[in-house]
Amino acid sequence: MRELTPADFPLPTLAAEISRWRAELESGRGFQVVSGVPVERWSGAEAELAFWCLGLHLGRPGAQNPQGDLLGHVHDTGDDASDPWVRLYRTSARIAYHCDAADVVGLLCLKSARRGGLSRIASSVSVYNELLARRPDRVDRLYEPFLLDLRNEDATARLRTLPVPPCRFAGGRLRTFYHSDYFRSVERYPDVPPLTPDERALLDLYEEIAAGPGLSLDMDLRPGDIQWLSNHAILHARTAYEDHPEPERRRHLLRLWLSIG
């Protein structure tokens, strides 16, 4: 799959539509949902190949973990969500609002959960504007770095944290990188100072606004649905879920992280 190029998988009928998706992500609402992908007729390998090649027409896939995986599998592996080295997408636990380390994150739903597992999104620009209206005195802190817990799945890794400013302006537009769980869990390292009361209050208020009425949108992705999100303009979260007891029916999504600049 890594050797394929868009020319190996021509999509002349979809080309104009994919260009529209890109414009929606870069300068529109920041998200796009595509339905009707016939995953029920495909094997797992065929679904992976189709999603990968579709992603190539939208952008360049990037690594999602220290192992360099370019096509991720989002499902409950049985890992313990309380383990500080486990990334939460490998569990059935709730995931708080965050952005991923790419321009765009794409999910293709192969199987949905028995109950829960909703994808929850909010505009980071709208959250910022509401924060500015409520507490303008707290906004400046978003332009200073927070330490991000890398959760690199390796307790012996030398690089454990990275300073990240949640907000920046680029070309006159607000760009956001926010990660609630990993801004908070960084405190587990003994050499990292704890968040101040003001910093904790800022994170709490930011997430309260994002989850509030009128700002959040829940999506119950079904098999064959693709969700594309701009990480610069959209926050995303996931509700906890209860899975099917039968292994072949358990929740399973494919994931791409794309650069589209």
Secondary structure as GFF3:
##gff-version 3
##sequence-region A 1 261
A	DSSP	three_ten_helix	6	8	.	.	.	ID=ss1
A	DSSP	alpha_helix	15	27	.	.	.	ID=ss2
A	DSSP	beta_strand	31	34	.	.	.	ID=ss3
A	DSSP	three_ten_helix	39	41	.	.	.	ID=ss4
A	DSSP	alpha_helix	44	58	.	.	.	ID=ss5
A	DSSP	beta_strand	60	61	.	.	.	ID=ss6
A	DSSP	beta_strand	72	74	.	.	.	ID=ss7
A	DSSP	three_ten_helix	88	90	.	.	.	ID=ss8
A	DSSP	beta_strand	95	98	.	.	.	ID=ss9
A	DSSP	beta_strand	104	111	.	.	.	ID=ss10
A	DSSP	beta_strand	115	116	.	.	.	ID=ss11
A	DSSP	beta_strand	119	123	.	.	.	ID=ss12
A	DSSP	alpha_helix	124	134	.	.	.	ID=ss13
A	DSSP	three_ten_helix	136	143	.	.	.	ID=ss14
A	DSSP	beta_strand	146	149	.	.	.	ID=ss15
A	DSSP	beta_strand	161	164	.	.	.	ID=ss16
A	DSSP	beta_strand	167	170	.	.	.	ID=ss17
A	DSSP	beta_strand	173	176	.	.	.	ID=ss18
A	DSSP	alpha_helix	180	185	.	.	.	ID=ss19
A	DSSP	three_ten_helix	186	188	.	.	.	ID=ss20
A	DSSP	alpha_helix	197	210	.	.	.	ID=ss21
A	DSSP	beta_strand	216	219	.	.	.	ID=ss22
A	DSSP	beta_strand	226	230	.	.	.	ID=ss23
A	DSSP	beta_strand	234	238	.	.	.	ID=ss24
A	DSSP	beta_strand	241	242	.	.	.	ID=ss25
A	DSSP	three_ten_helix	247	249	.	.	.	ID=ss26
A	DSSP	beta_strand	252	259	.	.	.	ID=ss27
###
